[in-house]
Amino acid sequence: MPRSRPTLLLSSLLCTALPLHAQQADDASDATRATELAAVRVEGQTTQATPRPQSNSFGPGSWKDTPASLNVLTRALIDARQPRTLSELAVSDASMGDSYAAVGYYQNTAIRGFALDLATGYRFNDLSIAGEQRIALEHLQQVEILKGEAGLTAGIMAPGGIVNYVAKRPARVQDLTVGTDSYGSRYVAVDVGRWLTPSFGLRLNAAFDDTQSYIEHTDGRRNFYALAADWLIGEKGKLELDGNYQSSSQRSASGYQLLGARALPGRVDRETLLGYQPWAQPVAMHTANLTARYTYQFAPDWQGSLAFGNSRSVIDDNVAFAFGCYYASECADGSVPGNFFAPNGDYDIYDYRSPDDTRHNQQLRAQLQGSFQTGRWRHQLSFGLDGFRRTVDRRKSVNEYVGTANIDDAQVPVFAPSPLQPGQSARRLDDRQRAVFALDRIDFDNGWQWLGGGRFVRLDEYANDSSNVRERHTRLSRFLPQTALIWRATEQLNAYVSYSEGLSLGQEAPYWTSNADSFLPPMRSRQTELGAKFSVSDTLDLGAALFRIAQPLQYAQPDASETGYTFVQQGDQVHTGLELTANGRLTDRLRIDASTSLLRARAEDAGSAVIEGHQLVNIPKARASVYLDYQLPMAPAWNVSGGWRYAARNVATPDGQVRVPAYHVFDAGVRFRGEVNGHALTWRLSVDNVFDKFYWRDTGSSGGDYYLFPGAPRLARLTVTYAL
């Protein structure tokens, strides 16, 4: 919570009084021995509506001075909504949506209609982490959503944007949280921090979660530990260390598929686990993330930093996977595509096992930032070097058909598992990126600023098959420019126009195309954005952004090949959209976090009329998210909250012929703050999907195949936090 003005005033008066008191003591008596007091550390919290972001492709600056669409989800919002997964977190921003976010598995999201790159799209303290992990939220101070191109920051990445998780810093805190939900889950978390000396502080976060899932047979467990340390080295240096480890175990839930490639399943029980086999083991994940950052203040206007990040995720992937109908009687003659469920609801079950699936990201960055004057022009300069390496080690997996079931089965038939065993582990991917970057922000002292810079990146990537035989070696060098013009119309209003370019790797061709398993060439993307940011007050920010993103279109093109399709890059995928945001306090008692996204996603010049002229798959034309939190005037210890989520009709097939219905989902909550023996006690009750609405939240694809994931039913969570 923001520190009250009286508290800030009192801290200032105390700091002012210290030297005055020392002078009075000297004047009173020469015999009085001067006592050197210990350093006093005074901490305050910002009262601005949008906290300063850590990840920012346009250099250091506040939210208003950043010429890009950027949303910061605060710790207060996370605590109030009580999300446990990335999919639940994403509902707080209308520009985000699920992109194959299965229950019990690591989840992915899309920003502005582009699925994030799991290699570079997720960051911890502004350093890359392996996206193939279940992100814990307990140790985070804020979550930053940088929308659109960020080639200057991340280099090779998907054009949708970046999600940056920012860790809590050491502070005097000692909280214990216990919780449960309407399914009987058990949850315990601790948050303990201290400044052990005036120059060294620690903060520990830990959590235990025994999840009772709404989907049968998918209960799970996880353990999480995180440690943060700040060390003030001398007067100019600072070292920040953050490490976390998490282990989890939970069966993953397969998604539904269209019936006969043309009809939505009409008889869906959200509590049924498709393809359940009692011998199927849960998905086990062990993840560790480490960041270290040393900063040194060379001069009042110049600062250098050296940062290192290490992220490792090991996944034992096990699932009785419901997929397609190749072995079902209704699909035997080939009249129904085998990679969808059968028209009568039949589906095949596969025994899939891929243990020791290891993803490892490492990043090292050296950066120098400073400012200087040339005449009347003020420069803010950032430049540096960046090295990134990602490896993927995998075994040859087991993926064998074991039987066929139906979505109406009251009990899924039990089949024998495959006798096959996974092969030896092999290095499947070795990706090395080296880059140099620079950006200059020039203030012309007349209300205008110009930003110009870019990133020169060199990629060297090797890809091997499961037998460790070289499949591909990609080498390239690219310069990715980035520029923006900012107009400070008033003290409250900024307007900007920006242009940036990015680079992303080509996708792998699906197994059912003529060029299966081959990788398409890297793609250059371009974005233009026009926006405005208005600070109504110190506690309320409004934003608007109009953007256009274009990159080459990748799709399975029908042809005369033996398989009937070839995976190609042809034409462009163009996303044009409008985003509106409002974050902060409407009144002293009412806070709002709201966003709206209108997005037109089209294929242009693709050479196939089937996929042109309509919205692309899994990109609703409109989304909205509104969350209100109100402090009751007659009972200030109580807050009530309400949320509304909306998504327009969503395309489920590349030809646009099948769409899932639009949906409205409502959430609610209540919070009570009290004391027990002088210790703060906070109760939080949140209810997601209050009216138990059925809806399809995700029509995303994986490996070239399309899936349907229903939204969760009504779920109530209760937590109690006690300040020890």
N, C-alpha and C positions, 0 to 999 in steps of 0.2 A: 504494500500500500504506500502511496506517496507520503513523505514526511510532512506533518502539519507545519504551517507557517510559524506558529508559536515555538515549536521545537527548533526549527532552523534559526529563528531569531535568538533563542536562548543560547544555542551553540555559538553563534557569532559573537554574542556579548561575552561569553566565557573566554573565547579566544582573544578578544580585545582586552579583557581585564587582566590576563596573565602578565604581559609586560608592564602594565601600570602598577600591578601589585609588587613586582620585583623592584621597580624604581622607588616606590614608597618605602620599601624595606631598607634600601641603601641609604635613603635620606634620614631615616629614623635613628639609626645607630651604626657607627663604623665598626662596632664590635660584633654586630650581627653577621654571622657567616652566611654567605650566599649559598643557597641550595639549588643545584641544577635539577630541574624537574624532568621526568621522563617525557618522551615525545607523546603528544596527544593526537590520536587519530580520530578525525571527525568525518563521518560518512553521512551523506545526504542522498536522497533519491529524487530523480527527476520528476517534475510535475507535468511535463509536456505530454500531449496525447499519444504521440508515437515516439518511443525511445529511439535513440541513435542506433542505426544498424551497424553490425560489425562487417558483414559481407556487402561490398559495394563496388561494382565494376567501374564506377565513375569516380573512384578515389574517396578520400575522407570527406564527410559532410553529413549534415542532418537529413532527416527525411525530406524536408521541404527543398533542400538544395541539391537533391539527387535527381537528375533528369531521367528517371526510370520509374516504373510502377513497382512499388515495394511495400509489402505488408509485414508488420511485426506482430506476431501473436505473443502477448505478454504472459508472464507467469500467473498473474491474477486470472486471466481468461482461461488458461489451461486448468488451473485449480477449480474454477467454477464449473467448467464443462466436463471435467474428469475423463478425458479420453485415455484409452490404454493402447491404441494402435494408430498407425499412420493413417489408415482409412477414416477413423473417428476424428483425428486431428484435422484432416483435410476439409471437413464440412464447414470449418470456420472461414474459408475463403472461397468465394464463388468462382474464381479462376482455376481452381483445382478440381480434379475428379479422379476417381479410381481408374487404374489401368492394370487389370488382372490383379486384384487384391483379394486373394482367397483367404478364408478363415483358417488359422493354424499355420500359415506359411508367411514368408516375408512378402511384403506388399509393395506395390509400385503405384505412383500417382502420375497424373498428367497436369501440366500447366499450359494454359492457352491452347489446349487440344493436342499437345505433343507429349508423349510419354517421356518421363525423365530417363536419362542414361544412368543405369545402375552403377556404372564405373565412375562417373564424374558428376552426377546430378545431385548427390547428397554430400553435405559437408558438416564437420564438427569443428567448431571454432575456426571456421573459414578454411579448413584443410580437408581434402577429399577423404571420404570413407567408403568402404564397400557397401553398396546399396542392398546387397543380399543379406540383410539382417533385420531383426525385429527391434526397431529403435525404442529404447526406454526413454521415458519422459520425466522421470522423477528428478534428475540432476540438472535440468535445463532452466535457465533464467528466461529465455525467449527463443522463439522459432521465427526465422526470417525467411520470407518467400520473395525471392528476386525473380520478377517475371520478364520473360523475353530474353533476348540475346545477352550473353555474358562472356563473350569470347575473350575479352581482355582479362577476366578473372580466371576462367577455367580452361580456356583453350578449346580442346576438342570435346564437344558436349552436344546434347540435343538442344534445339533452339527454344524449347518451352521455358526453361529457366533453371533455377537452383533452389534447393531447400537447405538452409544453414541452421544447424542446432548450436546454440550458444550456452555454454555451461555456467552454472552458478559460481560466483566467486566467494572466497572466504568472508565470513561475517559472523557476528555473534548470534547464533541460532541454535536451538536445541528442541526439535519438534519430533513428536511421535504420532504417526497416523495409522489408524486401523480402519478397515472397511469391509463391506460386503455388498452384494447386489441381490436382485430379485430371483436369481437362480441359485443362491447360496455360496457364491465365491467367497474366498477369504483373502484379505489383503493387509499387509503390514509394510510400513515404510518409515525410515528414520532419516532425519536431516540434522546434522550436528556440525557446527563450525565455531572456530575461535581464531582470534589473532593471538598466537602464543607469545609473541614479542611484538614490539612496535613495527618490526620489519618482516615478520614471518607469520603467515596464517594458513590454516587448513580447513577443509570442508569435506565431510563424508556424507554420502547418500547411499542408502541401501534399501532394497525392496524385496519382498517375497509375495508371490501371487499364485494362489491356487484357484484356477479359473474353472468354474462350472459353465460350460458353453451352452448356448441355446440350441446348438446342433448336437444331436445324440452322438455318443462315442467320441466326442472331440474335446473332452475336458483336458486342461493343460496345467503345467506348472512352469514357473520361472524364478530364478534368483538373480539379483542385480546388485552390483557394488560399484561405486564411483568415488574417486578421491581427487580433490582439487587443491593445489598449493600455490600461494603467491609469496614471492620472496623479493623484497625491496633491497637491491644490492647497491649500497652507497646512495648518493643523492640523485643519480641519473639512470641507474639500471633497474630493470624489473624482469623477473623470471616467472612465467606462468606455466604450471604443469597440470595436466588433466589426464586421468586414466579411468577407464571403466571396463567392466567384464560382466557378461550376462550369459547364462545358460538357460535354455528353455526346451520343453518337450510337449508336443501336442500333435494329434492327428490333424492332417489338413483335409479340407472339404473340397471335393471336385465341384466345378461349375456345371450348370445345365447347358444344353445346346438346343438350337432350334430343331423342331421335329420335321424331318424330311427336308431340312434346309429352308423351310418356308413358313413355319408356324411356331408361335410362342407356346411353350408348355402351359397348359391351362390348369393343370392339377398339381400344384406345387405346395409341398409341406416344408416350410423353412427349417423344421426340426429334423428332417430326414437326412441322413448321410448317404449320398449316392455311392453305390458300389461297396458298401461296408463289408469287410471280411475280418473276422476276429483275429486272424494271424497277421494282419497288416500292422506294422510298428509305427509309432508316432514319428513325426519329423523332429529331430534333435538339432539344436543350433548352439554353437559356442562362439561368442564374438568378443573381441577385445579391441578397444580404440585408445590411442594415446596421442596426445598433442603436447608440444613444448614450444614456447615462444619467449624469446629474450628480446627486450626492447631497450634501447639506449638513447638518451636525450643528449645529442652532441652539442646542441645549442638551443636557445629558446624556440627557434623556428625550424630545427632540423632533428629528425628522429630516424634511427635505423632499427631494423628488426631482422631476426633470424628465426624461422619457424620450421618445425619438423612434425610430420604426422605419420602414424602407422596404424593401419586398420586391417584386421584379419577376421574372417568369418569362415567357420567350418560347419558344413551342413551334412547331416545324415538324412538324405532325402528318401523317404519311404512312403508309398501310398498305393492303395488299391484304387486305381485311377479309372473314373468313368469317362469314356471317350468313344465317340463315333458308333458306327453300326456295321462295320465291315463283315462281321461274322453273324449278324442277325438275318433271319430269313427274309424280311422285307427289303433288305438291301443287297441280297445275294445276286440279283440279276444286273446290278450296276445302274439301275434307273434312279436310285437315290444316292447322292454323294455320301461316301463312306465316312467322311470326317464330320458328320452331324448325327444326332440321334435319329432313329427310325421314325416314320410317321406315326406308328402306334405307341411310341415311347420306349422302345427297346434301346438298350445301349450296351456296349461291350465294356468289360472290366479287364484292366491290365495290372499285372504285378510289376510295379516300378520300384527299383532300388538303385540308389546312387550314393553310397557312403563316402565320407571324407571329401566331399565337394568343397574345395578350399579356394577362397578369393582373398587376395592380399594386395592392399594399396599402400604405397609409400610416397610421401611428398616432402620436398625440401625447398624452402623459399627464402631468399634474401631480398630485402626491400629497403629503400631509402626514400623518405618523404620530407619535404620541407617547402619553405616559401621564401620568395625574394622579390625585390622591386626592380622594375625597369621603367624609369620615368614615372608616369602616373599609373602604370599597369602593375597589378599585383599577380604574381605567379604562385600556384600551388603545384609542385612537381612531385610525381611518384614514378619511380622506376625500379626495376629489379630483375632477378633471375629466378627461374622456377624449374624444378626437375620432378618428374612424376613417373612412377613405375607401377604397373598392375600385372599380376600373374594369376592364372587360373589353373589349378591342378584338379583333375577329375579322373575317376575310374571309368572304364567301359561299363555302362549301366546295364541293368536287367530291365527289359521292357517287353513283357510277354503276355499275350492274351490268355486269360484263364476261364472266362465264361461270359454269358450274356444275361442281363437282368432287365427290368422294366421300371419306369419311374413310379408306377402304381403299386409295386410290390409292397405288401404290408411288412414283409420281412425279406431282405435280400438273400437269395440263395447263396450257400457257402460252397466255394470251389477250392480245389487244391492249388496251392501256390506253385510257381514255377520252380523246378529243381535247379535252374541255372544260378550261378553266382557271379557277382561283379568281378571285372578284371583288375589288373594292376593300375595304380595311379600313374598318370602321365601329365606332363606339362602341356596344357591345351592352348594357352595364350600367354604371350610375354609382350607387354606393351610398354614402351619407353617414350616419354615425351620430354623434350627440353625446350625451354622458351625464354625469351627476353621480352620485357614489356615496359611501356612508358606511357605516361599521361600527364598533360599539362592543363591546368585550369587557370585561365587568364581572366582576371576581373578588370574590366575597362573603366571602372569608377564612374559609370554613368547609368547603372542599372542593368548592364549587360555582362554576361559571362560566356566565354567560349571554352569548350573542352575538346581537346584533340589528342589522339594517341592510338596505340594499337599493340598487338602482340605478335611476335614472330615465333612460330612454333615448328618444331621438327619432330616428326613421328617415325618411329622404327618399331614395327609390330610383326611378331611371328605367331602363326596359328597352326596347330598340329591336330591330327585326328587322334582317336582313342588309342591307336598303336604307336603314337609319337612319331608319325610320319608327317613331314612338312606339307601343309596344304596351301599356305599363303605366306608371303612376305611383303608387307606394305611399307614403303618408305616415301615420305613426302615432306615438303616444307611449304608453309603458307604464312602470309602476313594477313592478320585479321584487324582491320581498322575499326575505330570507334570514335564518334564525335557527337557533340551536342552543343546547342545554343540555348542559353537561359536568359529570360527577361524577368527581372525583379520589378514587376509592375507597381507593387506597393510593399510595405513592410510585411503584409500578410499574404500577398499573392505572388506566386511564381508561375511562369509559363515556360515551356521548353519544347524543343524539337530535337530528336536524336536519330542517329543512324549507326548501325553496327552490323558486323558480319561475324559468322561463326562457322565452325566446321564440325561435322559429325561423321562417324564411320558408317559405311553402308551396312544394311541388314543382311542376315544370312537367309538364303532361299529356303522356303519350306520343303519338307521331305516329299511332298506330292507334286512338285514342279519338275520340269525337265532338267533344270540346272540345280537340283537339290544339293544343299549343304555348301554351295559356293557363296562367297561374300561379294556384294556389289561395291563399286568404288566409293571412296569418301565423298561427302556432299557438302557444298558450301551453301549456307543459308544467309538471308539478308532480312533485316528488320528496320522499319521506319516507325517512329512513334511521336505523336503529338500529345502533350499533356499539360495539365494545370494542377497546382497544389495550393490550397487555401487554408491558412490557419485562422479559423474563426476566432479562436482565443488560445490561451496557453494550454487548454485542455481539450480542444476539439479540432481535428484535422479533416478536411474534405479533399478528395482527389478524383481526377478524371483523366483517362488515357485512351487515345484512339491509336490503333496500331495495325500494321500489316507485316506478316512474316511469310516468306516464301522459301521453299527448298525443293529440290527434285522429288518427284513422286515415285515411290517404290510400290509395286503391286504385282500380283500374279495375272499376267496378260493371257487371255484365251488365245490359243493358236492351234496349228495342226500337228504339234509334237505328239509323241506317244502318250504322254501324261495329260495332254490337253491344255497345259499352262506352262509359261516360262516367267520366272521372276525377273522383272526389268526395272530400270530407272528410265522413265519417260514422262515428259511434261513437268508440271509443277504442282506442289501442294501448297495452297495459298490460304492463310488464315487471316481474316480481317475482323477486328473486334473493337468493342467499346467496354471499358471498365470504369465503374464508379465505386468509390469507397467513402465511408464515414467512420471515424474512430475517435473515441474520447467521450467527454461528458456533455450531454445536452443541458443538464442542470447540475447543481451540486449533488443531487441524489440519484440522477438517472444517467447511466453510461450506455453507449451504443457501440457495437462493432458490426458493421454492415458492409456488404459488397454485392455488386451486381455485375454480371458478365454477359454481354451479347456477342456471339461469335459466329461468323460465317466461314465455314471450312469447305473448300471446293478443290476438286481436281481440274486442272486446266491443261489443254493440249496434250492429253494423255494418250490419244490415239485409240480410245475405246469409249464409245458413247454410253456404255453401260454404267461406268463409274463417274461420269460427268453430269453436271446439272443438278446435283443434290448434295445434301450435307454428308460429310464423311463419317465413317463408323465411330461410335462411342464419343461423339462430340455434340452435346445438346446445343441448340441455338441460343438458349438462355439458361442461366443459373442465377440464383439469388441466395444469400445467406444473411440473416438478421438475428442479432442476439442483443437483448436488452437486460440490464441489471438495475434494479430499483431498490433504494434504501427507504424503508417505511418511515414516514415522518413521526407517526405516533409510537413507533417502536424502533429506534435507531439501531438496535442490535440485530435486527432482522433485514435481510435482503431477499427479494423475490426476483426470479429471472424467467425469461421466455425466449425461445428461439424458433425461427421458421426457415426451412430449407425448401428450395424449389429447383426442379430441373425440367426443361421442356422435353418433348418426345425425342427419343434417342435412336439413331440408326443402328441396326444390328447386322446388316449384310452389306457387302461392298456395292451391290447394285441399288441400294436404298429402298428396296421393296418391303422390307420388314422393319418396323420400328416398335420400340417398347413405349408404353404410355408415359406421359408426363406425371409428375408426382409433387405433392406438397407434404412435408413432414414437419410436425411441431414437437418442440422440446420444452421442458419446464424445469425449474429448480427453486430451491429455497436454501438460505444460508443463515446461520445463527452464530453470533459471537458473544461469548460470555467469559466468566472467570471462575476458577475453582482454587480456593486458597491462594489467590493472587497470581495464578497462572492462567494464561489465555487458553480458551477452549473454543474450537470452531467446528460446528456441525455443517455438513454439506449433503444435501439430497438433490440429485439430478435424475430426471426421467427423460430418456430419449424415446422418440416416436410415441408420444403420449397416447395417440388414438390407434396405435397398433396397425398402422397403414402397411399394406403389402405393396412393394415397388421393386423394380429392377434397378439396382444402383450402378451396375457395371455391365457393359457389353463389349469389354475389351478382348484383345487377342493375345495369344502366346504361341510362338513357333509357327505362325501363319494360320492358326485355327482360332475360331471364335467361340466365346463362352458367355454365359449369362449368370450373374450372381445376384440373388435377391438381397434386399436390404434387411437388416436385423429387425426382429419384432421389438415390442416395447421392452425397455430395459431400465430398471431403477438402480442407481448406485448410491450408497450411503457411506460417507467417511467421517471420522472424528479425528481432529488434530489437536493435540495437547502440547502446549509449550512447557517443557520440563523445567 
